[in-house]
Amino acid sequence: MYSIASGYAASPDEARDLSQDIFVRLYETRGRWVEASVFVPWLVRVARNVCLDHLRRKKARPPAEDLQADEMWDLASGAADPETELQEAGRRRLVWRAMRALGQLSREVIQLKEIQGLSLQEVAAVLGVPVGTVKSRSNRARLELAEQVLALSREPNAPWPEP
C-alpha cells in the first residue's frame, strides 16, 4: 500500500498517511471483500481511489503559503466600507423578507428566473407551464415583490429607509 501511495504522494509522510487511509478504508469495507482470485486487483483499485480522492481534495484546497512582505503591496481590500456593507445587508434582508411574503408561485418564479438565472424556457419546463405563462407570472411576481419591498420599507425600524 505504501508503494502505491508513494506514487501519488508528494512526500514520504503523505504516503504513510495515505497508506493508513487505505487500510482504514479496507477495514470499513471488510464485509464486502471479494474472493481471493480478484482480491489483489480490487485492493489496488481501492488504494488508487483513496489516493485520487486525496489529490482531488488537495487540489480543491491548496495549502496556505506565506507571502513575503514585498509581495503584499497589492492586497488592499476591494470591499466596500463597513457602513456600505451594513446598508447592503439591510437591503438584502428586506428583499428576502418581502420574498417570504409572496405567494408560493410568485416566489418560485422569482427564485428560478431572477436569482437562479434560468431562461424563460427553463422556468417553463421546471414549472410545467407554457412560456407565455411564465412571462406573465414573472412580471406579476416582480410587481408584487416591489410592492412588498415598499410596504416593508415604510415600517418603523426598516433596514432600508423609504426614499
C-alpha positions as CSV (number, residue, x, y, z in Angstrom):
1,M,0.0,0.0,0.0
2,Y,2.9,2.4,0.8
3,S,4.4,1.7,-2.6
4,I,1.1,2.6,-4.4
5,A,0.6,5.7,-2.1
6,S,4.2,6.9,-2.7
7,G,3.5,7.1,-6.4
8,Y,0.7,9.7,-5.7
9,A,2.1,11.5,-2.7
10,A,4.4,14.4,-2.6
11,S,6.4,13.3,0.5
12,P,7.0,10.1,2.4
13,D,4.9,11.4,5.3
14,E,2.0,11.9,3.0
15,A,2.5,8.4,1.5
16,R,2.3,7.0,5.0
17,D,-0.8,8.9,5.8
18,L,-2.4,7.7,2.5
19,S,-1.4,4.1,3.4
20,Q,-3.1,4.4,6.7
21,D,-6.2,5.8,5.0
22,I,-6.2,2.9,2.6
23,F,-6.1,0.4,5.4
24,V,-8.9,2.3,7.2
25,R,-11.0,2.1,4.1
26,L,-10.3,-1.6,3.8
27,Y,-11.3,-2.2,7.4
28,E,-14.5,-0.2,6.9
29,T,-15.4,-2.4,3.8
30,R,-14.3,-5.7,5.2
31,G,-17.8,-7.2,4.8
32,R,-17.6,-6.6,1.1
33,W,-14.2,-8.1,0.2
34,V,-14.2,-10.1,-2.9
35,E,-13.0,-13.6,-3.5
36,A,-9.2,-14.4,-3.3
37,S,-8.7,-14.6,-7.1
38,V,-9.7,-10.9,-7.7
39,F,-8.7,-9.5,-4.3
40,V,-5.4,-8.0,-5.3
41,P,-6.8,-6.1,-8.3
42,W,-9.7,-4.9,-6.1
43,L,-7.2,-3.9,-3.4
44,V,-5.1,-1.9,-5.9
45,R,-8.3,-0.2,-7.2
46,V,-9.3,0.8,-3.6
47,A,-5.8,2.1,-2.9
48,R,-5.8,4.1,-6.2
49,N,-9.2,5.6,-5.5
50,V,-8.1,6.7,-2.0
51,C,-5.0,8.4,-3.5
52,L,-7.0,10.1,-6.2
53,D,-9.6,11.3,-3.7
54,H,-6.8,12.8,-1.7
55,L,-5.3,14.5,-4.7
56,R,-8.7,16.0,-5.6
57,R,-9.2,17.3,-2.0
58,K,-5.7,18.7,-2.0
59,K,-6.3,20.4,-5.4
60,A,-9.6,21.9,-4.2
61,R,-7.9,23.3,-1.1
62,P,-4.3,24.2,-1.9
63,P,-2.1,24.6,1.1
64,A,-1.7,28.1,2.5
65,E,1.6,29.8,1.6
66,D,3.4,32.6,3.4
67,L,3.7,35.7,1.4
68,Q,6.7,37.9,1.5
69,A,6.1,41.5,2.7
70,D,7.2,43.0,-0.6
71,E,4.5,40.8,-2.4
72,M,1.7,42.2,-0.2
73,W,1.5,45.7,-1.6
74,D,-1.5,44.9,-3.8
75,L,-3.5,43.1,-1.1
76,A,-5.6,46.2,-0.2
77,S,-9.2,45.2,0.3
78,G,-11.5,45.9,-2.6
79,A,-14.6,45.6,-0.3
80,A,-16.8,48.5,0.4
81,D,-16.5,50.3,3.7
82,P,-18.4,48.8,6.7
83,E,-21.2,51.3,6.6
84,T,-22.0,50.5,3.0
85,E,-21.8,46.8,3.7
86,L,-24.3,47.2,6.6
87,Q,-26.7,49.1,4.3
88,E,-26.4,46.5,1.6
89,A,-27.0,43.7,4.1
90,G,-30.1,45.6,5.3
91,R,-31.4,45.8,1.8
92,R,-30.8,42.1,1.2
93,R,-32.7,41.3,4.4
94,L,-35.6,43.5,3.4
95,V,-35.8,41.8,-0.1
96,W,-35.7,38.4,1.5
97,R,-38.5,39.4,4.0
98,A,-40.5,40.6,1.0
99,M,-39.9,37.3,-0.8
100,R,-41.2,35.4,2.1
101,A,-44.4,37.5,2.0
102,L,-45.1,36.5,-1.6
103,G,-47.2,33.6,-2.7
104,Q,-45.6,30.3,-3.5
105,L,-45.9,30.6,-7.3
106,S,-44.5,34.2,-7.4
107,R,-41.7,33.2,-5.1
108,E,-40.8,30.2,-7.3
109,V,-40.8,32.3,-10.5
110,I,-38.5,34.9,-9.0
111,Q,-36.3,32.3,-7.4
112,L,-35.9,30.4,-10.7
113,K,-35.7,33.3,-13.1
114,E,-34.1,36.2,-11.3
115,I,-32.0,34.5,-8.6
116,Q,-31.0,31.2,-10.3
117,G,-30.8,32.9,-13.7
118,L,-32.8,30.3,-15.6
119,S,-34.2,31.3,-19.0
120,L,-37.9,31.6,-19.6
121,Q,-37.9,28.2,-21.4
122,E,-36.1,26.5,-18.5
123,V,-38.5,28.0,-15.9
124,A,-41.4,26.9,-18.0
125,A,-40.0,23.3,-18.1
126,V,-39.5,23.3,-14.4
127,L,-42.9,24.5,-13.6
128,G,-44.6,22.6,-16.4
129,V,-46.4,25.7,-17.8
130,P,-46.2,27.5,-21.2
131,V,-43.5,30.1,-21.8
132,G,-46.2,32.9,-22.1
133,T,-47.5,31.9,-18.7
134,V,-44.0,32.3,-17.2
135,K,-43.6,35.7,-18.8
136,S,-46.9,37.0,-17.3
137,R,-46.3,35.4,-13.9
138,S,-42.7,36.7,-13.8
139,N,-43.9,40.3,-14.5
140,R,-46.7,39.9,-11.9
141,A,-44.2,38.5,-9.4
142,R,-41.8,41.3,-9.8
143,L,-44.6,43.8,-9.3
144,E,-45.7,42.0,-6.1
145,L,-42.2,41.9,-4.8
146,A,-41.7,45.7,-5.4
147,E,-45.0,46.4,-3.6
148,Q,-43.8,44.2,-0.7
149,V,-40.4,45.9,-0.5
150,L,-42.1,49.3,-0.5
151,A,-44.5,48.3,2.2
152,L,-41.8,46.8,4.4
153,S,-39.5,49.8,3.9
154,R,-42.2,52.1,5.3
155,E,-42.3,50.1,8.6
156,P,-40.6,51.7,11.6
157,N,-37.0,50.4,12.0
158,A,-36.9,49.1,8.5
159,P,-33.4,48.2,7.4
160,W,-33.8,50.2,4.2
161,P,-35.5,53.6,4.8
162,E,-38.1,54.9,2.4
163,P,-36.5,57.1,-0.3
